């Protein structure tokens, strides 16, 4: 039996007795069940929401992004479904919106918004920084482009959040490999600096490394360092050789960790620009 499942269907098919349903399973939505010891994840949450709509809804938003392979989607995130109005339920966000047939694909037997429509809904309904982080992850997983998403947006010129979506899509970058990297990139842009290039390759034909982001002309890069860079000995040893390789190729590599403040990060970036005698062009964003 597939999980989650519709309890009434299982009873009608004789797969379970009422006692088995009651004692061995729990309702995650009205009439929709999982085994009591099963841990909920994004896939089961999406399927539960879809079944709850009577198999008529279309999964979109963050859950759809995860189904398309995007990382960084919390299993506790509410599932967004495009369907007719129903009573509000915890863990489900109902969007009473139009969706064209060519904006729907399948995940197993579930109806799921295509990557382009999923991205549009992320950009329309989430705060900018959160939206951009999910857009980056979706673009990296699927290759969807801002142009493709804007083509879908053009079908709904008066829809809620379209202007917000355009602002978020202008910042989407498939090179980001974590939400922290996205936030670091947005910090630079909001400070009035040009958008950095992501995943900068440095190679000598034998060895190659990639900087998370940076600026080619002054050769100033930035790397966001997760906690494993200081807690895992093997990573620490690799980082020593990596840093020497980057330095030999003339790059200043600024390491950023979670504890660094916005002011401190920008001070170090601008100080690096000064060392290289480089004045960044003015950006339309930030101050």
Beta strands, then each sheet from edge to edge (+ up, - down):
strand 1: 5-6
strand 2: 25-29
strand 3: 32-35
strand 4: 58-60
strand 5: 79-82
strand 6: 92-95
strand 7: 104-107
strand 8: 110-113
strand 9: 197-203
strand 10: 208-215
strand 11: 220-224
strand 12: 252-256
sheet 1: 1+ 3- 2+
sheet 2: 4+ 5- 6-
sheet 3: 7+ 8-
sheet 4: 9+ 10- 11+ 12+
end
